[in-house]
């Protein structure tokens, strides 16, 4: 068997089978060692695109699946199901986005996800990312490790808060391919704001789409994403989206963007933003799968890049089964290990009685009743001192035709429009 370890981000594996059995096993072991070495080298390597000669030499199938490493290495241990242990080599435990109340994490960091995709699809990498809601670009930002290891990475980073933006400028002053924008994101400007300012970089194409789209503005992300995904430019390989951390499938809840207003519909910690079901309904028609639920962030991956994670996603299962499996893994891990899960709630009794696993399992039998309970609890927030006007919320129950639109133009009146059921 012959193995050639490459330089930098490119890797070429050539195993010439001269005998069965032992030599095949030796090639597999040598590949694992080489891949681990490449992971260390890539921490210092600048992201360079491969030319056509290099791209043609890359394998188009995943050798880890061929070697049955999923079945050989990940059986008999509870920890084997953790995403950090479903890649080769495993990612060390402890990535926590610098937030002690969501530690220790057992989910893949965005830079590791980037590396896995690059390993299998080098010619399709654009080395371009978009970060909407970047804050200072470092603290608790999942894209920072990727920039830290790839200083020539290109991207558009948008932050509306002037204080955070000043720090963002400081932190990214030595990164030449990054465009920083201090702007308040609205429905009317989000497309041109992001897309228009990407023209200074090699424009992502159908052959090399945007690599990662991270979206966290504490507002109506799902409504905006629904509109953005109509444009192929925004259909990144990976989308990370902050979720409502308590509203469980099949309940769909989505804060909408009425006019130029952007923000949460209320001050409630329980009912706000975009639920996981609502996000899934938005991205699924565009060919995405839930790669992991790094609570409270959902990481969706395009279907044509799932092959980079053969041990994490079982393609023999339906997309819906994968969605629920990945969701409950993240939810249950957070519930057991993260202090924020129990502390970041406004009404614990409401959460236990309405937003629980037991209720979700019976939701399809009484969809309107459950949505009505959510409305009763949330009305005091929709009409309270921290409520917003105009108000627009869309709710529903997946698997049924029951839907509800809640709207208001002033403080005095709420309008409820029920459909189906």
Secondary structure, 3 states (H helix, E strand, C coil): CCCECCCCCCCECCCCCCCCCHHHHHHHHHHHHHHHHHHHHHCCCCCCCCCHHHHHCCCCCCHHHHCCHHHHHCCCCHHHHCHHHCCCCCCCCCCCCCCHHHCCCCCCCHHHHHHHHHHHCHHHCCCEEEEECCCCCCCCCCCHHHHHHCCCCEEEEECCCHHHHHHHHHHCCCCCCEEEECCCCCCCCHHHHHHHCCCCCCCCCCCCCCCEEEECCCCCHHHHHHHHCCCHHHCCCEEEEECCCCCCCCEEEEECCCCCCCCCCCCCCCCCCECHHHHHHHHHHHCEEEEEEECCEEEEEEHHHHHHHCCCCCCCCCHHHHHHHHHHHHHHHHHHHCHHHHHCCCCHHHHHHHCCHHHHHCHHHCHHHHHHHHHHHHHHHHCCCCCCCCEEEEEEECCCCCEEEEEECCCCCCEEEEECC
